[in-house]
Amino acid sequence: MRPHLPGLNALRAVAALAVGAAHLEMTKRDRGIPSVLDHPGSWVADHRVGVMLFFVLSGFIITWLLVREQEATGGIDRPAFYMRRVLRIWPVYFLVLLVSGLLFPFTPGWDTLLLCAAGLPNIAKAFDIGWEASPQIWSIGVEEQFYLLWPWVLPALPKRWVVPSLLGFFLVWTVLPIMVDHALSDIPVDTGWRRVAYLFFYGAKFNSMALGGVLGYLFATKHPVLRWLASPVVAYGSAVLAFVPWFTGHTWPWFQDEVYSVLFAFVVLNAASGQYPRSLDHGPLDLLGRISYGFYMYHWIALLLIMSVLDHTRGMMRYDLLLYGGVFGFTILVSWLSYIGPERYFQRLRSRFERG
């Protein structure tokens, strides 16, 4: 049983709730229903920023786990690692594919089915053939591809090169989309590949996960630099710089995903180091953090179901109260039932593959 890292469930909860609210308002706007996103400085946070927080969390935690296993056992059991990831991700992932495909008028082509079944929903999205009934699943593909490679890359790097290599990758992957777009823009005939490349890099934020990995590695190895990085000043400074602009609708003109990823990396590190109040490990945020994967995966189904039975023309205040209450209440209920039911069953199976 791995030790508990404080504060991370609260961060998962914030990310999940922010993404859910943003998707709800985006769908309203797309359907011509008045949305708070129609006004600048909206309180609804950018959904992409919430996904960046999930990516940073994943990179941090997975790197921390792999380093602990390597130090405890002298190596990384890759088959066991992959089984843990499969048992954690696939049951809910494929359940969402099945349920959303049956409930809604969406007939995916064979290319969409094959890509999503193969764990490549982000590739399907890049080709504009994503899973329309639950389009948020693209981010699961990004995480799975990172998990596929990272257990091979991490132990292959000399210890002194882990942090420089990850930082170098972060910088290269940050500017690579600009370079690729510039190269494709010189092609006189539009072949469509420029848009595919844009959509791929727009979602494939491996650099955000790598940045989480940097802080996860420093945390796992108890690096001396933590004396400065894990401190009240950095903890609360990074939290203010991250969450205040995010929840006041501020947008960065350049490299927004990367700016927020840097700030979130420091927030995650300081949460894991216990720099924030212990009360975050109890109460609603902790519970929501535990079911955050289910919340993220099920909320689009709830959104489409609830919106199909509500009429916004009978008053927006009434509509929003019923919409938010219905979507969030239904999603939390389903996520909790999933967590104590099938997810707990697969968690017990997953424990057979624990090491370190």
C-alpha positions as CSV (number, residue, x, y, z in Angstrom):
1,M,0.0,0.0,0.0
2,R,1.6,3.3,-1.1
3,P,1.8,6.1,1.4
4,H,-0.7,9.0,1.2
5,L,0.5,12.3,-0.3
6,P,-1.4,15.1,1.4
7,G,-3.4,17.7,-0.5
8,L,-3.4,16.0,-3.9
9,N,-7.0,14.9,-3.7
10,A,-8.1,18.5,-3.1
11,L,-6.2,19.5,-6.2
12,R,-7.8,16.7,-8.2
13,A,-11.2,17.9,-7.0
14,V,-10.6,21.5,-8.0
15,A,-9.4,20.4,-11.5
16,A,-12.4,18.1,-12.0
17,L,-15.0,20.6,-10.9
18,A,-13.4,23.4,-13.0
19,V,-13.4,21.2,-16.1
20,G,-17.0,20.1,-15.5
21,A,-18.2,23.7,-15.1
22,A,-16.3,24.9,-18.2
23,H,-17.6,22.0,-20.3
24,L,-21.2,22.8,-19.2
25,E,-20.9,26.5,-20.1
26,M,-19.1,25.7,-23.4
27,T,-21.9,23.3,-24.4
28,K,-24.5,26.0,-23.5
29,R,-22.7,28.5,-25.8
30,D,-22.4,26.0,-28.6
31,R,-26.1,25.4,-28.5
32,G,-26.9,29.1,-28.5
33,I,-27.9,29.2,-24.9
34,P,-26.7,32.3,-22.9
35,S,-23.5,31.4,-21.2
36,V,-21.2,33.2,-18.7
37,L,-18.4,32.5,-21.3
38,D,-20.1,35.2,-23.4
39,H,-18.7,37.8,-21.1
40,P,-14.9,38.5,-20.5
41,G,-13.5,37.8,-17.1
42,S,-15.9,34.9,-16.5
43,W,-15.7,33.1,-13.2
44,V,-15.8,29.8,-15.1
45,A,-12.2,28.6,-15.3
46,D,-10.6,27.6,-18.6
47,H,-11.2,23.8,-19.0
48,R,-7.7,23.3,-20.6
49,V,-6.0,24.7,-17.5
50,G,-7.8,22.1,-15.4
51,V,-6.5,19.4,-17.7
52,M,-3.0,20.8,-17.4
53,L,-3.3,20.4,-13.6
54,F,-4.3,16.8,-14.1
55,F,-1.3,16.2,-16.4
56,V,1.1,17.8,-13.9
57,L,-0.4,15.7,-11.1
58,S,0.0,12.5,-13.2
59,G,3.6,13.2,-14.1
60,F,4.5,14.0,-10.4
61,I,2.8,10.9,-8.9
62,I,3.9,8.4,-11.5
63,T,7.6,9.6,-11.3
64,W,7.5,9.5,-7.5
65,L,6.1,6.0,-7.6
66,L,8.6,4.7,-10.1
67,V,11.6,6.2,-8.2
68,R,10.4,4.7,-5.0
69,E,10.0,1.3,-6.6
70,Q,13.5,1.6,-8.2
71,E,15.1,2.5,-4.9
72,A,13.2,-0.2,-2.9
73,T,13.6,-3.1,-5.3
74,G,16.6,-2.1,-7.5
75,G,14.4,-1.9,-10.7
76,I,11.0,-1.3,-12.2
77,D,8.7,-4.2,-12.9
78,R,7.2,-2.8,-16.1
79,P,4.5,-5.6,-16.6
80,A,3.3,-4.9,-13.1
81,F,3.3,-1.2,-13.7
82,Y,1.3,-1.6,-16.9
83,M,-1.2,-3.9,-15.2
84,R,-1.8,-1.3,-12.4
85,R,-2.4,1.4,-15.1
86,V,-4.7,-0.9,-17.1
87,L,-6.8,-1.8,-14.0
88,R,-7.0,1.8,-13.0
89,I,-7.9,3.4,-16.3
90,W,-9.5,0.9,-18.6
91,P,-12.6,-0.3,-16.7
92,V,-14.1,3.2,-16.5
93,Y,-12.7,4.3,-19.8
94,F,-14.4,1.4,-21.8
95,L,-17.6,1.7,-19.7
96,V,-17.9,5.4,-20.8
97,L,-17.3,4.4,-24.4
98,L,-20.0,1.8,-24.2
99,V,-22.6,3.8,-22.3
100,S,-22.1,7.0,-24.2
101,G,-22.2,5.2,-27.5
102,L,-25.5,3.5,-26.7
103,L,-27.2,6.5,-25.1
104,F,-26.7,9.2,-27.7
105,P,-27.2,9.5,-31.4
106,F,-23.6,9.0,-32.3
107,T,-22.4,6.4,-34.8
108,P,-18.6,6.3,-34.8
109,G,-16.8,5.1,-37.9
110,W,-14.4,2.2,-37.7
111,D,-11.5,4.5,-37.6
112,T,-12.8,6.2,-34.5
113,L,-13.7,2.9,-32.9
114,L,-10.3,1.4,-33.5
115,L,-8.3,4.5,-32.4
116,C,-10.4,4.9,-29.2
117,A,-10.3,1.2,-28.4
118,A,-6.6,1.2,-28.9
119,G,-6.2,4.0,-26.3
120,L,-5.5,6.7,-28.9
121,P,-8.5,9.0,-28.5
122,N,-6.2,12.0,-28.8
123,I,-5.1,10.8,-32.2
124,A,-8.7,10.4,-33.2
125,K,-9.3,14.0,-32.0
126,A,-6.4,15.3,-34.1
127,F,-8.0,13.8,-37.2
128,D,-11.4,15.3,-36.3
129,I,-12.9,11.9,-35.7
130,G,-13.0,12.0,-31.9
131,W,-15.6,10.3,-29.7
132,E,-18.3,13.0,-29.9
133,A,-20.5,11.4,-27.2
134,S,-17.7,11.9,-24.6
135,P,-15.0,14.0,-26.2
136,Q,-13.1,14.7,-23.0
137,I,-11.5,11.2,-23.2
138,W,-8.8,12.6,-25.5
139,S,-6.7,13.4,-22.4
140,I,-6.7,9.8,-21.3
141,G,-4.9,8.9,-24.4
142,V,-2.2,11.4,-23.7
143,E,-1.7,10.0,-20.2
144,E,-1.6,6.4,-21.4
145,Q,1.1,7.2,-24.0
146,F,3.2,8.9,-21.3
147,Y,2.8,5.9,-19.1
148,L,3.8,3.6,-21.9
149,L,7.2,5.2,-22.4
150,W,8.1,6.7,-19.0
151,P,9.0,3.3,-17.2
152,W,11.6,2.7,-20.0
153,V,13.0,6.2,-20.2
154,L,13.4,7.0,-16.5
155,P,15.6,4.1,-15.5
156,A,17.7,4.6,-18.7
157,L,18.7,8.1,-17.6
158,P,21.7,8.5,-15.3
159,K,20.5,10.0,-12.1
160,R,22.3,13.3,-12.6
161,W,20.7,13.7,-16.0
162,V,17.1,13.0,-15.1
163,V,16.2,16.6,-14.1
164,P,18.2,18.3,-17.0
165,S,16.7,15.8,-19.5
166,L,13.2,16.5,-18.4
167,L,13.7,20.2,-18.4
168,G,15.2,20.0,-21.8
169,F,12.3,18.0,-23.1
170,F,9.9,20.5,-21.6
171,L,11.5,23.3,-23.5
172,V,11.8,21.4,-26.8
173,W,8.2,20.1,-26.7
174,T,7.0,23.6,-25.9
175,V,8.5,25.2,-29.0
176,L,8.2,22.1,-31.3
177,P,4.5,22.8,-32.3
178,I,5.5,26.3,-33.4
179,M,8.4,24.9,-35.5
180,V,6.2,22.2,-37.1
181,D,3.4,24.7,-37.9
182,H,5.9,27.0,-39.5
183,A,7.4,24.2,-41.6
184,L,3.9,23.1,-42.7
185,S,2.8,26.6,-43.5
186,D,5.5,26.8,-46.2
187,I,3.8,24.0,-48.1
188,P,1.9,25.7,-51.0
189,V,-1.0,23.2,-51.1
190,D,-3.1,22.7,-48.0
191,T,-3.0,18.9,-47.4
192,G,-4.8,19.1,-44.0
193,W,-1.7,18.0,-42.1
194,R,-1.2,21.4,-40.6
195,R,-4.5,21.2,-38.8
196,V,-3.8,17.6,-37.7
197,A,-0.5,18.6,-36.3
198,Y,-2.0,21.6,-34.5
199,L,-4.7,19.5,-32.9
200,F,-2.2,16.8,-31.9
201,F,0.2,19.2,-30.2
202,Y,-2.7,21.2,-28.8
203,G,-3.6,18.1,-26.8
204,A,-0.4,16.2,-26.4
205,K,1.0,18.1,-23.5
206,F,3.7,15.6,-22.6
207,N,5.8,18.6,-21.5
208,S,3.3,19.3,-18.7
209,M,3.6,15.7,-17.5
210,A,7.4,15.9,-17.8
211,L,7.4,19.0,-15.7
212,G,5.4,17.3,-13.0
213,G,8.0,14.5,-13.3
214,V,10.8,16.9,-12.5
215,L,9.2,17.9,-9.2
216,G,8.2,14.3,-8.5
217,Y,11.8,13.2,-9.0
218,L,13.1,15.9,-6.7
219,F,10.5,15.0,-4.1
220,A,11.2,11.2,-4.3
221,T,14.9,11.6,-4.0
222,K,14.7,14.3,-1.2
223,H,16.9,16.6,-3.2
224,P,18.4,19.5,-1.2
225,V,16.8,22.1,-3.4
226,L,13.5,21.2,-1.7
227,R,14.5,23.4,1.2
228,W,13.8,26.4,-1.0
229,L,11.1,25.0,-3.4
230,A,9.0,23.4,-0.7
231,S,8.4,26.4,1.5
232,P,5.4,28.6,2.6
233,V,6.6,31.5,0.3
234,V,6.7,29.2,-2.8
235,A,3.6,27.3,-1.8
236,Y,1.3,30.3,-1.4
237,G,3.0,32.4,-4.0
238,S,2.5,29.8,-6.7
239,A,-1.1,29.1,-5.6
240,V,-2.0,32.7,-5.9
241,L,-0.3,33.1,-9.2
242,A,-2.0,30.0,-10.5
243,F,-5.6,30.1,-9.2
244,V,-6.4,33.8,-9.1
245,P,-5.8,34.4,-12.9
246,W,-7.3,31.0,-13.7
247,F,-10.6,31.7,-11.9
248,T,-10.8,35.3,-13.1
249,G,-10.6,34.5,-16.7
250,H,-7.1,35.8,-17.3
251,T,-5.4,34.4,-20.5
252,W,-1.8,34.5,-21.3
253,P,-1.0,35.5,-24.8
254,W,1.8,33.0,-25.2
255,F,2.4,29.5,-23.8
256,Q,-0.6,29.6,-21.4
257,D,-0.5,25.8,-20.9
258,E,3.2,25.9,-20.0
259,V,2.9,28.9,-17.7
260,Y,0.2,27.2,-15.7
261,S,2.0,23.9,-15.7
262,V,5.0,25.5,-14.1
263,L,2.9,27.1,-11.4
264,F,0.9,23.9,-10.8
265,A,4.1,21.9,-10.5
266,F,5.1,24.1,-7.5
267,V,1.6,23.8,-6.1
268,V,1.7,20.0,-6.3
269,L,5.1,19.8,-4.8
270,N,4.2,21.9,-1.9
271,A,0.9,20.1,-1.4
272,A,2.8,16.7,-1.3
273,S,5.3,18.3,1.1
274,G,2.5,19.3,3.6
275,Q,2.8,23.1,3.1
276,Y,-1.0,23.6,2.9
277,P,-3.5,23.1,5.7
278,R,-4.2,19.5,6.7
279,S,-7.9,20.2,6.5
280,L,-7.6,19.7,2.8
281,D,-7.2,16.0,3.5
282,H,-10.7,15.8,5.0
283,G,-14.2,16.8,4.0
284,P,-15.8,17.4,0.6
285,L,-12.6,18.2,-1.4
286,D,-10.9,15.0,-0.3
287,L,-14.0,12.9,-1.2
288,L,-14.3,14.6,-4.6
289,G,-10.6,14.1,-5.2
290,R,-11.0,10.3,-4.6
291,I,-13.8,10.1,-7.2
292,S,-12.3,12.7,-9.6
293,Y,-11.4,10.2,-12.3
294,G,-15.0,9.0,-12.4
295,F,-16.3,12.6,-12.3
296,Y,-14.1,13.6,-15.2
297,M,-15.2,10.5,-17.2
298,Y,-18.9,10.5,-16.5
299,H,-19.7,14.2,-16.4
300,W,-20.2,14.5,-20.2
301,I,-22.8,11.8,-20.2
302,A,-24.6,13.6,-17.3
303,L,-24.4,16.9,-19.1
304,L,-26.0,15.6,-22.3
305,L,-28.7,13.7,-20.4
306,I,-29.7,16.7,-18.2
307,M,-29.6,19.2,-21.0
308,S,-31.9,17.1,-23.1
309,V,-34.7,17.4,-20.6
310,L,-34.4,21.1,-19.6
311,D,-35.8,24.1,-21.3
312,H,-33.8,27.3,-21.0
313,T,-36.6,29.5,-22.4
314,R,-38.5,29.2,-19.1
315,G,-35.9,31.4,-17.3
316,M,-32.1,31.3,-17.1
317,M,-31.8,31.4,-13.3
318,R,-34.1,28.4,-13.0
319,Y,-32.4,26.6,-15.9
320,D,-28.9,27.1,-14.5
321,L,-29.9,26.0,-11.0
322,L,-31.4,22.8,-12.4
323,L,-28.6,22.3,-14.9
324,Y,-25.7,22.7,-12.4
325,G,-27.5,20.8,-9.6
326,G,-28.6,18.0,-12.0
327,V,-25.2,17.6,-13.8
328,F,-23.0,17.9,-10.7
329,G,-25.3,15.9,-8.4
330,F,-25.8,13.1,-10.9
331,T,-22.1,12.9,-11.8
332,I,-21.0,12.9,-8.1
333,L,-23.6,10.1,-7.4
334,V,-22.6,8.0,-10.3
335,S,-18.9,8.6,-9.6
336,W,-19.2,7.6,-6.0
337,L,-21.2,4.4,-6.9
338,S,-18.5,3.6,-9.4
339,Y,-15.8,4.2,-6.9
340,I,-17.2,2.0,-4.2
341,G,-18.3,-0.7,-6.7
342,P,-16.4,-1.7,-9.8
343,E,-13.4,0.7,-9.2
344,R,-12.9,-0.8,-5.7
345,Y,-13.0,-4.3,-7.2
346,F,-10.3,-3.5,-9.7
347,Q,-8.3,-1.6,-7.0
348,R,-8.1,-4.9,-5.1
349,L,-6.9,-6.6,-8.2
350,R,-4.4,-3.8,-8.7
351,S,-2.9,-4.3,-5.3
352,R,-1.6,-7.7,-6.4
353,F,0.8,-5.8,-8.6
354,E,2.1,-3.3,-6.1
355,R,5.8,-3.1,-5.5
356,G,8.1,-0.8,-3.5
